Amino acid sequence: MDKRVAIVTGGSRGIGKAIKEKLEEQGVVVEVTSRENCDVSDYEACGKYVKEIFGKHGRIDILVNNAGITNDGLFLRMSKEDFENVIDVNLMGTFNMTKHVVGIMTKQRHGKIINMASVVGISGNAGQTNYAASKAGIIGLTKSLAKEFASRNINVNAIAPGFIETDMTNVLKEETKEAILNQIPLKKMGNTEDVANLVKFLASDESNYITGQVINVDGGMLM
């Protein structure tokens, strides 16, 4: 039997890289997008990339929409461009990749789509209106897609990470990190493997009866 094929967007570092490595451990062939080979905010570029991957492997079984950016700032100072750029990559990027992949999965009559949301998309966060809006949009998109494509044997779920140790959190001041840890019952930040382990499960046949869900990986921060 041919190996399963996955696309992981933003797969060159951080959480995306951990996801790539975890899926490869399971024998999945993983193709990744990065800013160098596919701008997920560009609809046509996404179409070209998906066509190339499908032409190379003849199948796409798993799509992990992980690519994302932040551009934090207080709303009163946030420009239209600051808002649009985050929406374009995070939300439109998820739409663009899914739009081009889901037709292939429909013909295959199977597929797993995993979208990276955030606890901020559920709770909101001061100074992150653009990011929170993009992630809340991903949650709505996930639930709607799950309902539309369930009859085609396509599972669509979202993961909402809390504070995960990455390059983005490493630059935080110690007092900021301490304040964050005080909000987390487990009193520690997560690591990229905590998220990758959940992706591994949602991408496998073990999760075949799970769809339309948003699963937090946050140490109990949101309950």
C-alpha positions in Angstrom: 0.0 0.0 0.0 1.3 3.4 -0.9 2.4 5.6 2.0 0.0 8.4 3.2 1.0 11.9 2.0 0.7 15.0 4.2 1.1 18.7 3.6 2.1 20.8 6.6 2.1 24.5 6.0 4.7 26.5 7.9 6.6 23.3 8.4 10.2 24.5 8.4 10.4 25.5 12.1 8.7 25.6 15.5 5.4 23.6 15.8 5.3 22.9 12.1 8.7 21.3 12.1 7.8 19.1 15.1 4.6 18.0 13.3 6.6 17.1 10.2 9.0 15.0 12.2 6.2 13.3 14.2 4.3 12.3 11.1 7.4 11.1 9.4 8.0 8.8 12.4 4.7 7.2 11.5 5.8 6.5 7.9 3.9 9.5 6.4 5.5 11.3 3.4 5.4 14.9 4.4 5.7 18.0 2.2 6.0 21.4 3.8 5.4 24.9 2.8 7.5 27.8 3.9 7.6 31.4 2.8 10.2 30.4 0.2 8.2 27.9 -1.7 4.5 28.8 -1.2 2.9 32.0 0.2 -0.3 30.6 1.7 -2.0 34.0 1.5 -1.7 33.8 -2.3 -4.7 31.7 -3.6 -3.0 30.9 -7.0 0.3 30.0 -5.5 -1.5 27.5 -3.2 -3.3 26.0 -6.2 0.0 25.6 -8.0 1.7 24.0 -5.0 -1.1 21.5 -4.3 -1.2 20.5 -8.0 2.6 19.9 -7.9 2.4 17.8 -4.7 -0.6 15.8 -6.1 1.3 15.3 -9.4 4.3 14.0 -7.5 2.5 11.5 -5.2 -0.9 10.9 -6.8 -2.7 11.4 -3.4 -3.0 13.8 -0.5 -4.3 12.2 2.7 -3.5 14.8 5.4 -3.5 18.6 5.4 -2.2 20.5 8.5 -2.9 24.2 8.2 -0.2 25.4 10.6 1.3 28.5 8.9 0.6 31.7 10.9 1.9 35.1 11.9 1.3 37.6 14.6 1.4 41.4 14.5 0.4 42.4 17.9 -0.6 45.9 19.0 -3.4 47.8 20.8 -6.5 48.1 18.7 -6.4 52.0 18.7 -2.9 51.9 17.1 -3.5 49.0 14.8 -3.5 49.9 11.1 -5.8 48.3 8.5 -2.7 46.6 7.0 -1.7 45.1 10.4 -5.2 43.6 10.7 -5.4 42.4 7.0 -1.9 40.8 6.9 -2.7 38.5 9.9 -6.1 37.6 8.5 -4.6 37.0 5.0 -2.0 34.5 6.3 -3.8 32.8 9.2 -7.4 32.6 8.0 -7.3 33.1 4.2 -4.2 30.8 4.1 -6.2 28.1 5.8 -9.1 28.7 3.3 -6.7 28.7 0.3 -5.0 25.5 1.1 -8.1 23.7 2.1 -10.0 24.8 -1.0 -7.3 23.3 -3.3 -6.9 20.1 -1.3 -10.4 19.2 -0.3 -11.4 18.4 -3.9 -8.7 15.7 -4.1 -9.8 14.3 -0.7 -13.4 14.2 -1.9 -12.5 12.1 -4.9 -10.4 9.8 -2.7 -13.4 9.7 -0.3 -11.0 10.1 2.7 -8.9 12.8 4.3 -7.8 14.4 7.5 -7.7 18.2 7.8 -6.2 19.7 10.9 -6.3 23.4 11.5 -4.2 25.3 13.9 -6.3 27.7 16.0 -5.4 29.1 19.4 -6.8 29.5 22.9 -6.8 33.2 22.0 -9.4 32.5 19.3 -11.7 31.2 22.1 -10.9 33.7 25.0 -9.7 36.8 23.1 -6.7 38.7 24.2 -5.9 42.4 24.6 -3.4 43.5 22.0 -4.2 40.6 19.7 -7.5 41.5 18.0 -6.2 40.6 14.6 -4.7 37.3 15.7 -7.7 36.4 17.9 -10.1 37.2 15.0 -8.1 35.0 12.6 -8.1 32.1 15.0 -11.8 32.4 15.9 -12.4 32.4 12.1 -10.5 29.2 11.8 -12.6 27.6 14.5 -15.8 28.5 12.6 -14.3 27.4 9.3 -13.4 24.0 10.9 -16.8 23.3 12.3 -18.5 24.2 9.0 -16.2 22.1 6.9 -16.6 19.2 9.2 -20.4 19.3 8.6 -20.0 19.7 4.9 -17.5 17.0 4.2 -18.4 14.3 6.8 -20.4 12.4 4.2 -17.2 12.2 2.1 -15.3 10.6 5.0 -13.2 13.7 5.6 -12.5 14.6 9.2 -11.8 18.3 10.0 -10.6 19.3 13.5 -8.8 22.2 15.1 -6.1 22.4 17.7 -6.0 25.4 20.1 -2.5 25.6 21.6 -1.9 27.7 24.7 1.6 29.0 25.5 4.1 26.7 23.7 7.8 27.2 23.9 8.9 28.5 20.5 11.1 31.2 19.1 8.1 33.6 19.7 7.9 32.9 23.4 11.7 32.8 24.0 11.9 36.5 23.5 9.4 37.2 26.3 10.7 38.9 29.5 10.9 36.7 32.6 8.2 38.7 34.4 5.9 38.2 31.4 6.6 34.4 31.5 5.9 34.3 35.2 2.6 36.1 34.7 1.7 33.5 32.0 2.6 30.6 34.2 0.3 31.8 36.9 -2.6 31.4 34.6 -1.7 27.8 33.8 -2.8 25.1 36.3 0.1 22.8 35.2 2.5 25.7 35.9 4.6 25.1 32.8 4.6 26.0 29.1 3.9 23.3 26.6 6.5 22.2 24.0 6.1 21.7 20.3 5.9 17.9 20.7 2.8 18.3 22.9 1.0 19.8 19.8 2.6 17.4 17.4 1.4 14.3 19.4 -2.2 15.5 19.0 -1.7 16.1 15.3 -0.3 12.5 15.0 -3.5 11.2 16.7 -5.9 13.3 14.6 -4.1 12.4 11.4 -4.4 8.6 12.2 -7.2 6.1 11.8 -7.5 6.1 15.6 -9.4 9.4 15.4 -11.9 8.3 12.6 -15.0 9.1 14.8 -13.8 12.6 15.8 -14.7 15.6 13.6 -15.6 19.2 14.1 -13.8 19.5 17.4 -11.5 22.1 18.9 -9.0 20.5 21.2 -7.0 22.7 23.6 -3.3 22.0 24.3 -2.9 24.5 27.1 -2.0 22.9 30.4 -5.6 23.6 31.6 -5.4 27.4 31.0 -8.9 27.4 29.5 -11.6 25.2 31.1 
